[in-house]
Amino acid sequence: EEGFHGAQDHLAPDLVIIPNHGFDLKSGFKGHDDVFGVGPRNGMHSFDNATLLIDDPEVSVSDDIDLYNITPTILDLMEIDTDATFEGRSLI
C-alpha cells in the first residue's frame, strides 16, 4: 500500500524480490483464487538457477546445493518422515 499507488494498485505484489547480479528469478502470474493453476507466464526450474528462500539462521548455504535437495529439505522442515529415497539431501 505504501509502495504502489494508482488505479491498479490492487494488482501490486505483496512481495518484491530483486535478485543479485547473475541470478534470474522465475515465477507465474495468476489470480488470487488460482494458486496452483497455469498462468500466461510460468516459471521453470533448471539445475543451474532454481531459487530457494530459507529464513533460518541454522541453515548454511554452500556451493554444493542442488535442485535435488529441495524435496528432502521441505519434508525435513515440515517434519514429514518418509521411506522414499531421494538423490538429494536435506539442507537442515
C-alpha positions as CSV (number, residue, x, y, z in Angstrom):
1,E,0.0,0.0,0.0
2,E,2.9,2.4,0.6
3,G,5.0,1.2,-2.4
4,F,2.4,1.3,-5.1
5,H,-0.2,4.0,-5.9
6,G,-2.7,4.3,-8.7
7,A,-5.9,2.8,-10.2
8,Q,-4.3,-0.7,-10.4
9,D,-2.6,-0.8,-7.0
10,H,-4.8,-3.7,-6.0
11,L,-2.8,-5.8,-8.5
12,A,0.5,-4.9,-6.9
13,P,2.5,-7.8,-5.4
14,D,2.8,-8.4,-1.7
15,L,6.5,-9.2,-2.0
16,V,9.0,-7.9,-4.5
17,I,12.3,-9.8,-4.8
18,I,15.2,-8.3,-6.7
19,P,17.9,-10.9,-7.4
20,N,21.7,-10.3,-7.2
21,H,23.6,-9.9,-10.4
22,G,23.9,-13.3,-12.2
23,F,20.7,-14.7,-10.7
24,D,17.3,-15.0,-12.6
25,L,14.1,-15.5,-10.7
26,K,11.2,-17.2,-12.4
27,S,7.5,-17.1,-11.4
28,G,4.0,-17.4,-12.7
29,F,1.3,-14.7,-12.7
30,K,-2.2,-15.7,-11.8
31,G,-5.2,-14.6,-9.8
32,H,-5.7,-14.8,-6.1
33,D,-8.2,-17.7,-6.4
34,D,-5.9,-19.9,-8.6
35,V,-2.9,-20.6,-6.5
36,F,-1.7,-23.8,-8.4
37,G,-3.1,-23.1,-11.9
38,V,-1.2,-22.3,-15.0
39,G,-0.8,-18.6,-15.8
40,P,0.2,-16.8,-19.0
41,R,3.8,-16.7,-17.9
42,N,5.1,-19.7,-15.9
43,G,8.3,-20.4,-14.1
44,M,10.6,-23.2,-14.8
45,H,13.3,-25.0,-12.8
46,S,16.7,-25.9,-14.0
47,F,19.6,-27.3,-12.1
48,D,21.6,-24.1,-12.5
49,N,19.3,-21.3,-11.5
50,A,16.4,-22.6,-9.2
51,T,15.5,-20.3,-6.3
52,L,15.2,-21.4,-2.8
53,L,14.4,-19.0,0.0
54,I,15.0,-20.2,3.6
55,D,14.7,-17.9,6.6
56,D,16.5,-19.9,9.2
57,P,19.8,-19.0,10.9
58,E,20.6,-22.7,11.3
59,V,20.8,-23.2,7.6
60,S,24.2,-22.5,5.9
61,V,24.4,-22.1,2.1
62,S,27.2,-23.7,0.2
63,D,28.1,-24.2,-3.5
64,D,27.1,-27.9,-3.4
65,I,23.3,-27.2,-3.1
66,D,21.4,-28.8,-5.8
67,L,17.8,-28.8,-7.1
68,Y,17.7,-32.4,-5.8
69,N,17.9,-31.1,-2.2
70,I,14.6,-29.2,-2.4
71,T,12.2,-32.1,-1.7
72,P,14.2,-33.6,1.2
73,T,14.6,-30.1,2.7
74,I,10.9,-29.3,2.5
75,L,10.0,-32.7,4.0
76,D,12.5,-32.1,6.8
77,L,11.2,-28.6,7.5
78,M,7.6,-30.0,7.7
79,E,8.8,-32.9,9.9
80,I,7.4,-35.4,7.5
81,D,9.0,-38.9,7.7
82,T,9.0,-40.9,4.5
83,D,10.5,-44.2,3.3
84,A,11.1,-42.6,-0.1
85,T,14.6,-42.4,-1.4
86,F,15.9,-39.1,-2.9
87,E,19.1,-38.3,-4.8
88,G,19.4,-35.1,-2.8
89,R,19.8,-34.4,0.9
90,S,18.1,-32.1,3.4
91,L,19.8,-28.8,3.9
92,I,18.6,-28.7,7.5
